[in-house]
Amino acid sequence: MSEKVNKLMNDSAALRWTALVLIALMMFFAYLFADVLSPLKSLLETSRGWDSATFGTYAGGEYFLNVFFFFLIFAGIILDKMGVRFTGLLSASLMVVGAVIKYIGVSEWFQGTEMMAWLNSWWTSFPGSAKLATLGFMIFGCGCEMAGTTVSKAIAKWFKGKEMAMAMGVEMSIGRLGVFAAMWLSPAISKAFPDAIGSPVLFGALLLCIGLISFAVFCVMDRKFDAELAAIGESDTSKADEFQVKDLGKIFSSKMFWIVAILCVLYYSGIFPFQKFATNFLEETLQVEASLAARLFSWFPILAMVLTPFLGIFLDKKGKGATMLMIGALIMMVCHLCFAFVLPVYKAQWLAVALILILGVSFSLVPAALWPSVPKIIDEKILGSAYCLIFWVQNIGLWGVPLLIGAVNKSTGGYTVPMIIFASFGLIAFFFSILLKIEDKKKGYGLELPNIQGDAAKVPTE
């Protein structure tokens, strides 16, 4: 018993980082699949009849059920009631199911079927392939967003009192590598196989199956870790103060929650929807082939991938999380303004890559500071629900912005106005980050303080 008390599984660096890699692999495959069609927008237009508005509706579909059917709110309740293992397996399974439906919708063999003819017979302005692909993307999106919150809580559990910000940074870096992989692999697979659109989607679906297996292996480790926690009386199981639905009121009444949630939706609305249109934007602005445009944009997550763990170390040891949020929002605004006004004038590939890399710095600063800050402002027993509610607010923007960008791009015939819209999100996010810093200074949440000496007690265990 003394061995269990003195040394838990997460006290072993090898074991806790192995656990991190297992759950991060699931997110790597999820990020790859989410952008698997982004480099193929032009091909979808010519071979499936998708215009920019259709593509925007499809891209926003990833978040539709999360927003309008409140799936993410239910996901938070499931996470806090059932734990990371059940929720993680459920989310990975939903991603696989959604991926298969999406593959069927865009695959070549399905286009001539009676089912496709029926899909094409109603809402004729929206192709049947887009209808089924969007349905699959909706189901995938439920699993993907649920997985994101589950992973955050799992990391907080395994890295309690340790290098939590660094761990979250490494997980995000591994996930973002999936974006890089999608931009290179999707065009290559598209050219290598006869089914130019279906083959990359099928490849991504198979990878999601591997991600499900990876998380199942993590569950074996996590079950043993829970047994150790129970042996020393630190497990949450059967506690009198376990999560209740009425506790959601504590989240909604928190001013800091709303500041963080609005900051989150503003920032991510300028990043993830941009990813969906970035390849086509570069293709049209630089007048290059889609495959080359995808390779140019593939460098976007690289600096983010490299910098995020180091920023996590800095946050763990030095702090300054609120300040990082301010800087990240400013960088995003400047980059999008340059995309709108500078790159169309100076059509240089090196300039495009430079701006993309700098935008990647912003993509390091904001998430690295944002997610480890949430346990500082929210009680641990409702942390899963808090993450999911933040994601729900974020998903409102991630659903609506692609529709807006697609419609504006179609009506204006270019990307100048869409880039200005993206830049405006950065400007407003900057002001909310200032508000966050002011509120933190008043209430003393410790967002500017190092993580390692701070809120270990507020980090959740399951």
C-alpha positions, 0 to 999 in steps of 0.5 A, spaced: 500 500 500 505 504 501 508 503 494 501 505 491 501 511 496 508 514 494 508 512 487 502 513 482 502 511 475 502 519 473 509 520 477 512 516 472 514 521 466 514 515 461 507 512 463 504 519 463 507 521 457 505 515 454 498 516 456 499 523 452 501 520 446 496 515 446 490 520 446 494 525 442 494 520 436 486 520 436 486 528 435 492 527 430 487 523 426 481 527 427 485 534 425 487 530 419 480 528 417 477 534 419 481 538 413 481 532 408 477 535 403 480 542 404 485 542 399 480 539 394 475 545 394 476 546 386 476 539 384 469 538 388 467 544 384 468 541 377 466 534 379 461 534 384 458 541 383 459 544 389 460 552 389 463 556 395 456 557 398 455 549 398 463 548 401 461 553 406 455 550 408 459 543 408 464 546 412 460 549 418 456 542 418 461 539 422 459 544 428 451 544 426 449 538 431 453 541 437 450 548 436 443 547 435 442 540 438 446 542 444 450 536 443 456 539 446 452 541 452 450 533 453 457 531 452 460 535 458 454 532 462 456 525 460 464 527 461 463 529 468 458 523 470 461 518 466 468 520 465 474 520 460 474 513 458 467 512 456 466 519 453 473 518 449 471 511 446 464 514 445 467 520 441 472 516 437 466 511 435 462 517 433 468 520 429 468 513 425 461 513 423 461 520 421 467 519 417 464 512 413 458 516 412 462 522 409 466 517 405 459 514 402 457 521 400 463 523 396 465 516 393 465 515 386 461 509 386 455 512 390 454 518 385 450 513 380 446 510 385 438 511 386 440 513 393 444 519 390 438 520 385 433 521 390 438 526 394 439 530 388 431 531 387 430 535 393 434 542 395 436 542 388 441 547 389 445 543 394 448 537 391 446 530 393 453 528 395 454 535 399 448 533 403 450 526 405 457 528 406 455 534 411 451 529 415 457 525 416 461 531 417 455 533 423 456 526 426 464 526 426 464 533 429 460 531 435 465 526 436 471 530 434 469 536 439 467 531 445 474 528 444 477 535 444 474 536 451 475 529 453 482 530 452 483 536 456 480 533 462 484 527 461 491 531 461 489 535 467 488 528 470 494 525 468 498 531 469 495 534 476 501 538 479 506 537 473 507 540 467 500 541 465 501 546 460 507 543 456 503 537 456 497 540 453 501 544 448 504 537 446 497 534 445 495 540 441 502 540 437 501 533 435 494 534 433 496 540 428 501 536 425 494 532 422 493 539 418 500 539 415 499 531 413 492 533 410 495 538 406 500 534 403 497 527 403 490 529 401 492 531 394 497 526 393 492 520 394 487 524 390 492 524 384 494 516 385 487 513 385 481 513 380 476 516 386 480 522 386 475 525 392 473 518 395 480 515 396 483 521 401 476 521 405 477 513 406 484 514 408 482 518 413 476 514 416 481 508 416 486 512 420 480 514 425 479 507 426 487 506 428 485 512 433 479 509 436 484 503 438 489 508 440 484 511 445 482 504 447 489 502 449 489 509 454 483 506 457 487 500 460 492 505 463 487 509 465 483 504 469 489 502 473 491 509 474 483 510 477 484 504 481 491 507 484 487 513 486 481 510 489 486 506 494 489 513 496 482 516 497 483 521 491 478 518 486 472 522 485 467 516 484 461 516 489 463 523 492 457 526 495 459 533 491 459 529 484 457 533 478 449 535 478 446 538 472 444 544 477 451 546 477 451 548 470 448 555 473 455 556 476 458 556 469 453 560 466 453 565 472 461 566 471 463 573 468 470 570 467 467 564 463 463 568 458 469 572 457 473 566 456 468 563 451 467 569 447 475 570 446 475 563 444 469 563 439 472 570 436 479 567 436 478 560 433 473 563 428 479 567 425 483 560 424 479 554 423 474 557 418 480 560 414 483 553 414 477 550 410 478 556 405 486 557 405 488 552 399 483 555 395 485 562 397 492 561 395 490 558 389 486 564 386 491 569 389 497 566 387 494 563 381 497 556 382 495 549 382 491 547 388 496 541 390 501 547 390 497 551 394 495 546 399 503 545 400 504 552 401 499 552 407 501 546 410 506 550 413 501 553 417 501 548 423 509 547 423 511 553 427 505 552 432 507 545 433 514 547 434 513 553 439 506 550 443 510 545 448 515 551 449 510 556 450 507 551 455 513 550 459 514 558 459 507 558 462 508 553 467 514 556 470 513 564 468 506 565 467 503 571 463 497 567 460 493 573 459 498 577 456 499 571 451 492 571 449 493 579 447 499 578 443 496 572 439 489 576 437 494 582 435 498 577 430 492 574 427 489 580 425 495 583 422 496 577 418 489 577 415 489 584 413 496 582 410 492 576 406 487 581 404 491 587 402 498 585 401 499 578 398 494 580 392 499 586 390 505 582 391 504 575 389 510 572 392 510 564 394 515 566 400 511 572 402 505 567 403 509 562 407 512 567 411 505 570 413 502 563 414 508 561 419 507 568 423 499 566 423 502 559 426 505 563 432 498 566 433 496 559 433 501 557 438 500 563 443 492 563 444 491 555 445 497 554 449 495 560 454 487 559 454 486 551 455 490 551 461 487 557 464 480 554 465 482 550 471 484 556 474 477 559 474 472 553 474 471 548 480 474 541 478 467 537 479 464 541 473 471 542 469 468 537 463 462 541 463 465 548 462 470 546 457 464 543 453 460 549 454 466 553 452 466 549 446 459 550 444 460 557 444 466 556 440 462 552 435 456 557 434 462 561 430 465 555 427 458 553 424 456 560 422 463 563 419 464 558 414 457 559 411 458 567 412 465 566 408 462 562 403 456 566 401 461 573 401 466 569 397 460 567 392 457 574 392 464 578 391 467 573 387 474 574 391 477 573 398 478 581 400 472 582 404 472 575 407 480 576 410 477 583 413 472 579 416 477 574 419 481 580 421 475 583 425 475 577 429 482 578 431 481 585 433 475 584 437 478 578 441 484 583 442 479 587 446 476 581 450 483 579 452 484 586 455 478 585 459 480 578 461 487 581 464 483 586 467 478 582 471 484 577 472 487 583 476 481 584 480 479 577 482 486 574 482 485 568 478 492 567 477 492 567 469 498 571 469 502 566 474 506 560 473 502 554 473 507 549 477 506 553 483 499 555 483 492 551 482 494 544 483 488 543 487 483 545 482 486 540 477 481 535 476 481 527 478 476 523 475 
